[in-house]
Every structure is written in C-alpha cells, then in structure tokens.
C-alpha cells in the first residue's frame, strides 16, 4: 500500500503534535496553530509544518519545522510549495525567511526554490544591569503613530508594512527615537511577555543606549535581561557584546521570487 502525505491547514488539535516536534528539535514552544499554518500529515502522523504570513505585498515564512527524515522525503519542499501557492493566491510574488546558520538541510531546500541569502540576523540577550555602562548619543524616545510608519521604515531601511505587522501583536509596545532634527534614528517593537524586541533597529550603534533605556521603562522588575534581534548590523552586535550581551542564535535572511507551482 502506498502511503500518501497530505498537506492541509493546521487545526487546534494539531498543537500537541507539533509542540512535540519542536521540543525534539531543541526549539522553544511554538505558537498555537492559526491562519497561515500548514501541516504535512502521513498515516495520521505529523511530519512537519510551516507558518507564513504577509507583510504588505511580501510573504514571510516564519517557521518551517521538519524532521531530518522528512527533509529527505521532500516534505520541506512540499510545505514550501504549498505555502507559495497560498501566497500567490493573495497577490504576493516575493517571499522572505530566516534560517539558522548551518542548517544545511533547510538551506538546500530554500536555495533549490530560488531563494538567495540577503543578510545575517543575530539574536542576543542583553543584561539590563549593564545598561548604565553603555555609551551613546542622546535621542528622544516616543510612541509611534501609524502615520509615521512610512517615514520610519524608509529612513531605517525597513520593509514596508513591518511596523503595521508589529502593531498587530497586542503585547507589543512600539517605540521610536528621533534626533535633534526630528529624523528617525531608532525603532523597536518590545514584546512585554518575553521580554524581547524581535525588531530592534538604530541608524548608528551610538543610539542603542537611548533605545534600550526607553524599552527598559516597559520591562518588569523580574526581567533581568532583554532578548533582541539585530539585522545586518555587525558594529551594533559587537558593541552590545562588549557590554555583556550574549549571542544566542545566528540567522541567515533569505529572499526570493515565489516559484510557480
């Protein structure tokens, strides 16, 4: 009998299965299934899943979790192609994703589908106790109004729609920095649950201290450090490491045109 792998939308009942898969791969607990999550199922067993969303007219693959055996069977490619079909149906023709540096199996799948490396992202943990020591230039921290999104994204080289996407997370606090000329010089989306800043962007490392100080005002007393992600900014990574930050993960950012399926 031939065993058929089915690619289907995730259901709430799938959560225990892909939470187990996450733990087997040494990763943190995944979010619950929601729109934009597909699973690969074979004989009632979950072999992998993919979560993706749109950011303006760009598709973003947030998670692709597949066992090594399933990669060999082609499930990673199958899930990516299914996601590409879904994204094309809503008018998206370009997609982005992050992959762990050294994850050869996943990188081979992505490059065969035409994705190419764009830059490196670094996940760090910064100890709040070292914040007073961090040197930097003064800047004014303030909330972000939706009308300011385009200005901030353009000046800081961010993706169009990135701030709007961060605003959709109800636990996020959006903070911007402005210099004396009122130009945007920093932005962060601070998730109070983690605590963490999955988006942390400054025009120059000197502004990191001001942005971190603004985020610290939203942290709980029990939070001793901050998880943050720095995109393609090695001088900032080195500055934070010099003041106690530890690198937790190195990610490669890939970009490509959606394949025609």
C-alpha positions in Angstrom: 0.0 0.0 0.0 1.3 3.5 -0.9 1.3 5.9 1.9 0.3 9.4 0.9 1.4 12.6 2.6 -1.3 15.2 2.9 -0.6 18.9 3.2 -3.5 20.6 4.9 -4.3 23.6 7.1 -3.4 23.2 10.8 -6.1 22.7 13.4 -6.1 23.4 17.1 -5.9 19.7 17.7 -2.5 19.5 15.9 -0.8 21.6 18.6 0.4 18.7 20.8 2.0 17.0 17.8 4.0 20.0 16.6 4.9 21.1 20.1 6.5 17.6 20.5 8.2 18.1 17.1 9.6 21.5 18.3 11.0 20.0 21.5 12.6 17.1 19.7 14.5 19.6 17.6 15.6 21.6 20.7 13.4 24.6 19.9 11.1 26.7 22.1 7.4 26.1 22.4 5.7 27.0 19.1 2.7 29.4 19.0 -0.8 27.7 18.7 -2.0 26.9 15.1 -3.5 29.9 13.3 -4.2 31.2 9.8 -1.2 30.7 7.6 -0.1 27.3 9.1 0.0 24.2 7.0 1.0 20.7 8.2 2.3 17.6 6.5 0.5 14.5 7.7 1.2 10.9 6.8 -0.7 7.9 8.2 -2.0 10.1 11.0 1.5 11.3 12.0 2.6 15.0 11.8 5.9 15.1 9.9 6.3 18.9 9.7 4.6 22.2 9.5 5.1 25.7 8.0 3.7 29.0 9.3 3.7 32.1 7.0 2.1 35.5 6.8 2.0 38.5 4.5 3.8 41.8 5.2 2.3 44.3 2.7 3.0 42.6 -0.7 5.7 40.4 0.7 5.3 36.8 2.1 7.2 35.9 5.2 7.9 32.3 6.2 8.0 32.5 10.0 8.6 28.8 10.8 9.4 25.6 8.8 9.8 22.7 11.2 10.5 19.3 9.6 12.5 16.3 10.9 15.7 15.3 9.1 13.9 12.2 7.8 11.1 14.3 6.5 13.5 16.6 4.7 15.0 13.5 3.0 11.4 12.6 1.9 10.9 16.0 0.4 8.3 17.3 2.9 10.2 20.5 3.4 9.9 21.3 -0.3 6.2 20.2 -0.4 5.3 22.5 2.5 7.2 25.4 0.9 5.5 24.9 -2.4 2.1 24.7 -0.7 2.8 28.0 1.1 4.0 29.6 -2.2 0.6 28.6 -3.8 -1.3 30.1 -0.9 0.7 33.4 -1.0 0.3 33.7 -4.8 -3.4 33.4 -4.3 -3.4 36.6 -2.2 -1.3 38.5 -4.7 2.2 38.0 -3.2 5.1 37.3 -5.5 8.2 37.7 -3.2 9.0 35.9 0.0 11.5 36.2 2.8 12.6 33.9 5.7 15.2 33.3 8.3 17.2 30.1 8.7 19.7 29.0 11.3 23.3 29.4 10.1 24.5 25.9 9.5 21.0 24.3 8.9 22.2 22.7 5.7 19.1 20.6 5.1 16.8 23.7 5.2 19.2 25.9 3.2 19.4 23.3 0.4 15.6 23.3 0.2 15.4 27.1 0.1 18.2 27.6 -2.5 16.6 24.9 -4.8 13.5 27.0 -4.7 15.4 30.1 -5.8 15.8 31.9 -2.5 19.2 33.7 -2.0 21.0 35.0 1.1 20.4 38.7 1.7 21.9 39.3 5.2 22.6 37.9 8.7 20.4 38.4 11.8 21.7 37.9 15.3 19.6 37.0 18.3 21.1 38.3 21.6 20.4 38.6 25.3 21.4 41.9 26.9 21.6 42.2 30.7 19.7 45.2 32.0 22.3 45.6 34.7 24.9 46.7 32.1 22.7 49.4 30.6 24.1 52.3 32.7 27.6 51.5 31.4 26.5 51.5 27.7 27.8 54.7 26.0 25.8 56.5 23.4 24.3 59.6 21.8 21.1 61.3 23.2 17.9 60.9 21.3 14.2 61.4 22.2 12.1 58.3 22.6 8.4 58.5 21.9 5.4 56.2 20.8 4.7 55.6 17.2 1.6 56.8 15.4 0.5 54.8 12.3 1.0 58.0 10.1 4.8 57.8 11.0 5.3 54.2 9.8 6.4 55.1 6.3 8.9 57.7 7.4 10.5 55.3 10.0 10.6 52.4 7.6 12.2 54.4 4.8 14.8 56.2 7.0 15.9 53.0 8.8 15.8 50.7 5.7 13.0 48.5 7.0 10.4 46.5 5.0 7.2 48.4 4.0 4.5 47.3 6.4 6.8 46.0 9.1 5.6 48.4 11.7 2.0 47.6 10.9 2.7 43.9 11.3 4.4 44.6 14.7 1.4 46.6 15.8 -0.9 43.6 15.3 0.7 41.8 18.3 -1.3 43.1 21.3 1.6 42.7 23.7 4.0 44.8 21.6 5.0 48.3 22.6 6.3 50.3 19.6 9.0 52.9 20.5 10.8 55.2 18.1 13.8 57.5 18.5 14.2 61.0 17.0 17.3 63.1 16.9 17.5 66.9 17.3 16.4 67.4 13.7 13.4 65.1 14.3 14.7 62.5 12.0 14.0 58.8 12.9 17.2 57.2 14.3 15.8 54.1 16.0 12.8 51.8 16.3 11.9 48.8 18.4 8.9 46.6 18.9 9.0 45.5 22.5 7.1 42.4 23.5 6.4 42.6 27.2 5.7 38.9 27.6 9.2 37.7 26.6 10.6 40.3 27.2 12.1 40.9 23.8 12.5 43.1 20.8 12.2 41.0 17.7 12.6 44.3 15.8 15.4 46.5 17.0 16.8 49.0 14.6 19.1 52.0 15.0 20.7 54.3 12.4 24.0 54.1 14.3 25.2 52.0 17.3 25.5 55.2 19.4 21.7 55.3 19.6 21.4 51.8 21.1 21.7 53.1 24.7 18.8 55.5 24.3 16.5 52.9 22.6 17.3 50.3 25.3 16.7 52.8 28.0 13.2 53.5 26.5 12.5 49.8 26.4 13.7 49.2 30.0 10.9 51.6 31.1 8.4 48.9 29.9 10.2 45.9 31.5 9.0 44.2 34.7 11.3 44.2 37.7 11.6 40.4 37.5 13.0 40.7 33.9 16.8 40.7 34.2 17.7 40.8 30.5 16.3 41.5 27.1 16.1 39.3 24.1 16.6 41.2 20.9 17.3 40.6 17.2 19.7 42.7 15.3 19.5 42.7 11.5 22.7 43.1 9.4 24.4 45.4 11.8 27.7 43.8 13.0 29.0 47.0 14.7 25.9 47.1 16.9 26.3 43.4 17.7 29.9 43.9 18.7 29.0 47.0 20.9 26.3 45.0 22.8 28.6 42.0 23.2 31.3 44.3 24.7 28.8 45.3 27.4 27.6 41.8 28.3 25.3 40.7 25.6 25.5 37.0 24.6 24.7 35.7 21.1 22.0 33.0 21.3 21.4 32.4 17.6 22.8 33.4 14.2 20.3 33.5 11.4 20.6 34.0 7.7 17.9 36.0 5.9 16.9 34.7 2.5 14.8 36.5 -0.2 13.4 35.2 -3.4 10.6 35.3 -6.0 7.8 32.9 -5.4 8.1 29.8 -7.6 5.3 28.9 -10.0 3.8 25.7 -8.9 
